[in-house]
Amino acid sequence: GSSSVVGAVAVNDHTWDFVLDPALLPGTGLSALRLASTVTDPAGNPLAGTWSDLPAPFVGPFGGDAQVDAVTACVPDLDRFRPDGDPGDGEEADAVGIAITAPSTPSWWLLRVLDAEGRTVRTTWEVPSGPTDVWQWDGRGDTQRLVEAGTYTIQVQAEGSNGDRGTACTAAVGVVR
């Protein structure tokens, strides 16, 4: 709702310290913001916004209070699949498709795959083609290695242009070997 001007910036080894004027949240005393130099937008671009990691002017919102619709459905096309590289249907498929539905088209789909212990093994942001979409998971984690056999939870959230997120939808799928 309100804006602040960065009065000073101090760049340390791995952080940027911003002194804001007026305070970011009036009445809270918050007048500084510290960000790691590794902060990027959902596409992986540095916050500097100039396709480099050098400091540059930044004009734009940090978060916000925009309403983002909840994902109303995320339905896998298979209960289990075997990502082993050979062609097949059903359980022998190398990927699972997740049909996503929301009331409106968000800026991004935020997709996470969690293992049975709740640890995130894969995170990706995808540009939606509309309020209904399909995402394919190939059974690989963030390291591009195949995950172990087991049950995985897929979380899908709609994300707005300021990073605001709607309520997540979850679905379970099994990876077999």
C-alpha positions as CSV (number, residue, x, y, z in Angstrom):
1,G,0.0,0.0,0.0
2,S,2.8,2.5,0.8
3,S,6.2,3.1,-0.7
4,S,9.6,3.7,0.7
5,V,12.8,5.2,-0.8
6,V,16.1,3.5,-0.2
7,G,18.2,6.0,1.5
8,A,21.4,4.0,1.6
9,V,22.7,0.6,0.5
10,A,25.6,-1.3,2.1
11,V,26.9,-4.3,0.1
12,N,28.7,-6.9,2.2
13,D,30.2,-10.2,1.2
14,H,26.9,-12.0,0.7
15,T,24.2,-9.5,1.8
16,W,22.7,-6.1,0.7
17,D,21.5,-3.8,3.5
18,F,18.9,-1.3,2.5
19,V,18.0,1.7,4.8
20,L,14.4,2.7,4.0
21,D,12.8,6.2,4.3
22,P,10.2,6.2,5.6
23,A,10.1,3.0,7.5
24,L,8.7,0.1,5.4
25,L,6.0,-0.7,7.9
26,P,5.0,2.5,9.8
27,G,4.6,1.9,13.5
28,T,6.9,-1.2,13.5
29,G,10.2,0.7,13.5
30,L,11.3,-1.4,10.5
31,S,13.5,0.8,8.5
32,A,16.0,-1.6,7.1
33,L,15.9,-4.6,4.9
34,R,18.6,-7.2,4.5
35,L,18.7,-9.5,1.5
36,A,21.1,-12.2,0.6
37,S,23.0,-11.5,-2.7
38,T,21.6,-14.8,-3.9
39,V,18.0,-13.4,-4.0
40,T,16.5,-13.9,-7.4
41,D,13.2,-13.5,-9.1
42,P,11.2,-16.7,-9.9
43,A,13.0,-17.0,-13.2
44,G,16.4,-17.0,-11.5
45,N,17.5,-13.5,-12.4
46,P,19.4,-11.6,-9.7
47,L,17.5,-8.9,-7.8
48,A,19.7,-6.3,-9.5
49,G,17.5,-6.8,-12.5
50,T,20.2,-6.1,-15.0
51,W,21.1,-9.8,-15.9
52,S,24.2,-9.5,-13.7
53,D,25.1,-9.6,-10.0
54,L,26.2,-6.0,-9.9
55,P,24.2,-3.5,-7.9
56,A,21.6,-1.6,-10.0
57,P,18.5,0.5,-9.3
58,F,15.5,-1.5,-8.3
59,V,12.0,0.0,-8.5
60,G,9.1,-2.3,-7.6
61,P,7.2,-3.9,-4.9
62,F,8.4,-6.2,-2.2
63,G,5.5,-8.6,-1.7
64,G,2.1,-7.1,-1.2
65,D,-1.4,-8.0,-0.1
66,A,-2.9,-8.9,-3.5
67,Q,-5.4,-11.7,-3.4
68,V,-4.3,-14.7,-5.4
69,D,-6.8,-17.4,-6.1
70,A,-6.4,-20.8,-4.6
71,V,-5.6,-23.7,-6.9
72,T,-8.9,-25.6,-6.9
73,A,-7.6,-28.9,-8.4
74,C,-4.3,-30.7,-9.1
75,V,-5.0,-34.1,-10.3
76,P,-2.3,-36.6,-11.4
77,D,-3.0,-38.7,-14.4
78,L,-1.3,-41.7,-12.7
79,D,-1.2,-43.0,-9.1
80,R,2.3,-44.5,-9.7
81,F,4.9,-44.3,-12.4
82,R,8.3,-45.7,-13.2
83,P,10.8,-43.1,-14.6
84,D,13.3,-45.7,-16.0
85,G,13.7,-44.4,-19.6
86,D,11.8,-47.1,-21.4
87,P,8.5,-46.3,-23.1
88,G,5.3,-47.5,-21.6
89,D,1.8,-46.6,-20.4
90,G,0.3,-46.6,-16.9
91,E,2.8,-47.6,-14.2
92,E,5.5,-48.0,-16.9
93,A,5.2,-44.3,-17.9
94,D,8.4,-42.1,-17.5
95,A,6.5,-39.1,-16.2
96,V,3.2,-38.1,-14.4
97,G,1.0,-35.3,-15.6
98,I,-0.6,-33.0,-13.1
99,A,-3.8,-31.3,-14.3
100,I,-4.0,-27.9,-12.6
101,T,-7.1,-25.7,-12.3
102,A,-7.6,-22.3,-10.7
103,P,-10.4,-19.6,-11.1
104,S,-8.0,-17.3,-12.9
105,T,-4.6,-17.3,-14.6
106,P,-1.8,-16.4,-12.1
107,S,1.6,-15.0,-13.0
108,W,3.3,-18.3,-12.1
109,W,2.6,-21.8,-11.0
110,L,4.8,-22.7,-8.0
111,L,5.3,-26.5,-7.9
112,R,7.0,-28.4,-5.2
113,V,7.6,-32.1,-4.8
114,L,8.0,-33.4,-1.3
115,D,9.3,-36.8,-0.1
116,A,7.6,-38.9,2.6
117,E,9.4,-36.9,5.3
118,G,8.1,-33.6,4.0
119,R,11.5,-32.5,2.5
120,T,11.4,-30.6,-0.7
121,V,13.1,-32.5,-3.5
122,R,12.0,-30.4,-6.5
123,T,10.9,-26.7,-6.8
124,T,10.0,-25.1,-10.1
125,W,8.1,-22.0,-11.2
126,E,6.2,-22.4,-14.5
127,V,4.5,-19.8,-16.7
128,P,0.8,-20.7,-17.0
129,S,-0.9,-21.2,-20.3
130,G,-4.2,-20.3,-18.7
131,P,-6.3,-21.1,-15.6
132,T,-6.1,-24.7,-16.5
133,D,-2.8,-26.3,-17.3
134,V,-0.7,-29.5,-17.1
135,W,2.7,-30.0,-15.6
136,Q,4.8,-33.0,-16.2
137,W,7.0,-34.4,-13.5
138,D,9.7,-36.8,-14.7
139,G,10.6,-38.2,-11.3
140,R,13.7,-36.0,-10.9
141,G,14.7,-33.7,-8.0
142,D,16.3,-30.3,-8.2
143,T,19.7,-32.0,-8.9
144,Q,18.2,-33.6,-12.0
145,R,18.8,-37.1,-10.5
146,L,16.0,-39.6,-10.2
147,V,14.3,-39.7,-6.8
148,E,14.2,-42.9,-4.8
149,A,11.1,-45.1,-4.9
150,G,8.4,-44.0,-2.6
151,T,5.3,-41.8,-2.2
152,Y,5.7,-38.1,-3.1
153,T,3.4,-35.1,-2.4
154,I,3.1,-32.6,-5.2
155,Q,2.0,-29.1,-4.1
156,V,0.8,-26.5,-6.6
157,Q,0.2,-22.8,-5.7
158,A,-0.8,-19.9,-7.9
159,E,1.6,-17.0,-7.4
160,G,0.9,-13.3,-8.3
161,S,3.4,-10.8,-9.8
162,N,4.4,-9.6,-6.4
163,G,5.2,-13.0,-5.0
164,D,1.8,-13.4,-3.2
165,R,0.5,-16.9,-3.1
166,G,-2.8,-18.6,-3.0
167,T,-3.7,-21.7,-1.0
168,A,-1.9,-24.8,-2.3
169,C,-3.4,-27.9,-3.7
170,T,-1.7,-31.2,-3.0
171,A,-1.7,-34.6,-4.7
172,A,0.2,-37.8,-3.9
173,V,2.0,-40.0,-6.5
174,G,4.2,-43.0,-6.2
175,V,7.5,-43.6,-7.9
176,V,8.3,-47.3,-8.4
177,R,11.6,-48.9,-9.5
